[in-house]
Amino acid sequence: IAAFGGCLVVNRSIDKTTAEMVSKNYLEVIAAPDFEEGTVEILSKRKNLRIIRISKIYELEKYRTIRFVDFKSLIDGGVIVQQSPINKIKTKEDFLLARTIYQGKEYIIERMPTEEEYDDMLFGWNVEQGITSNSVIYVKDGVTVGIGTGEQDRVGVAEIAVFKAYTKYADALCFKRYGIPYKTFELDVKNGKRNKDALLEIDEETKKNKGGLVGSIMVSDAFFPFRDGVDIGIKEGITGIVQPGGSERDFESIIACNEANPKVTMVYTGQRAFKH
């Protein structure tokens, strides 16, 4: 977790158990509709933590389908005025099973998503709305596994997300076993303070489990121009893909999914999720 500048926002009251957990970690902001008695005192132990009460945070839901005017300042002094985007994907029925026609031949994805995969697809596409493009993310069981963001090419951003998944997986293993971050442990090994074999064990387990990517859903904020980006996810064990679709070579991505063993499912959203 990138702690500096980190914010925790929840949609229910903070209790003492949660406050204790939060106070043990570095955050700069915590926001909630309310704070139970005694929790503010616990949170106040963290120096410079901003505690914000948003009593009607639940009303934010009302604005999901309301456009607002978005202003973007340009370096030459110009201003772009545009409407904010609206995510049209609300339920699994809004997804389109991937299919396309190329040179008179129809290509259709061969495996339908499971209910669990649909849940992660919806979650991942909602998360994707707020990530700086170009981006590719991997999600599993309602949690982001790896986030690649702010790149110019789709292959590169897919690889960055894989790298993030591996490094965060190793970091979590290290913290769980030894109570310190991976990089701190690595430095201790270099300085002869810890056993190198323990570090290699973490590396091997991370590689074996592919950074937790096996069984995840790959989500892209724009179409894959070629199958190479899709192949990166398949290599890491993804089971499904969410993307807008619309590439002239969508058939390549469909072929890649159908060739995978086991087969990978893929759906289209029909809209991009660009955020610059």
FENFENZI-V383844 format. One record per backbone hydrogen bond with DSSP energy under -1.0 kcal/mol. CO is the residue of the C=O (numbers start at 1). NH is the residue of the N-H. E is the energy in kcal/mol with one decimal. If there is no record, write none. Layout:
BEGIN
co={CO	CO}
nh={NH	NH}
e={E	E}
END
This chain:
BEGIN
co={1	3	6	6	8	14	15	16	17	18	19	22	28	29	30	31	32	34	36	38	39	40	42	43	46	50	52	54	56	57	58	59	60	61	63	68	70	72	74	78	80	82	91	92	96	98	100	102	105	107	114	115	116	117	118	119	120	121	122	123	124	127	128	132	134	135	136	137	138	138	139	143	146	148	153	154	155	156	157	158	159	160	161	162	163	164	165	166	167	168	169	170	171	172	173	174	175	181	182	183	184	185	186	187	188	189	196	197	198	199	200	201	202	203	204	205	206	209	210	213	216	216	217	218	219	221	227	228	229	230	231	233	234	237	239	240	241	242	243	244	247	249	250	251	252	253	254	255	256	257	265	266	267	268	275}
nh={3	6	28	29	31	36	19	20	21	22	23	25	50	8	52	10	54	14	39	42	43	44	45	46	49	30	32	57	59	60	61	62	63	64	66	84	82	80	77	74	72	70	94	95	268	109	107	105	102	100	118	119	120	121	122	123	124	125	126	127	128	130	131	150	151	221	148	219	145	146	217	140	138	136	157	158	159	160	161	162	163	164	165	166	167	168	169	170	171	172	173	174	175	176	177	178	179	185	186	187	188	189	190	191	193	192	200	201	202	203	204	205	206	207	208	209	211	212	213	216	239	240	139	242	137	273	231	232	233	234	235	238	237	215	265	218	267	220	269	270	250	252	254	255	256	257	258	259	260	264	241	98	243	96	133}
e={-1.3	-2.8	-2.5	-1.4	-2.7	-2.5	-2.4	-2.6	-1.8	-2.7	-2.5	-1.9	-2.7	-2.5	-2.8	-2.2	-2.4	-2.0	-2.2	-1.3	-2.7	-2.0	-1.4	-1.9	-1.5	-2.5	-1.9	-1.6	-1.9	-1.7	-1.1	-1.5	-1.7	-1.4	-1.2	-2.2	-2.4	-3.0	-1.7	-3.2	-2.4	-3.8	-1.7	-1.3	-3.6	-2.6	-3.4	-1.8	-2.8	-2.3	-2.4	-2.1	-1.9	-2.5	-2.5	-2.3	-3.2	-2.3	-1.8	-2.3	-2.3	-1.7	-1.4	-1.6	-1.6	-1.9	-2.6	-3.2	-3.6	-1.4	-3.1	-2.8	-2.6	-1.8	-1.7	-1.9	-2.1	-2.1	-1.9	-1.5	-2.5	-2.7	-2.0	-2.3	-2.5	-2.6	-2.1	-2.4	-2.1	-2.4	-2.2	-2.4	-2.5	-2.3	-2.2	-2.9	-1.5	-2.1	-2.9	-2.0	-2.1	-2.2	-2.0	-1.9	-3.2	-1.5	-2.2	-2.0	-1.5	-2.2	-2.6	-2.2	-2.3	-2.3	-2.6	-2.2	-2.4	-1.9	-2.0	-2.2	-2.6	-1.0	-2.2	-2.9	-2.6	-2.4	-2.6	-1.2	-1.2	-2.3	-2.3	-1.8	-1.5	-3.1	-2.3	-2.8	-2.5	-2.5	-1.2	-1.3	-1.5	-1.5	-2.1	-2.4	-2.3	-2.0	-2.3	-2.2	-1.1	-2.1	-1.2	-2.3	-1.8	-2.5	-2.3}
END
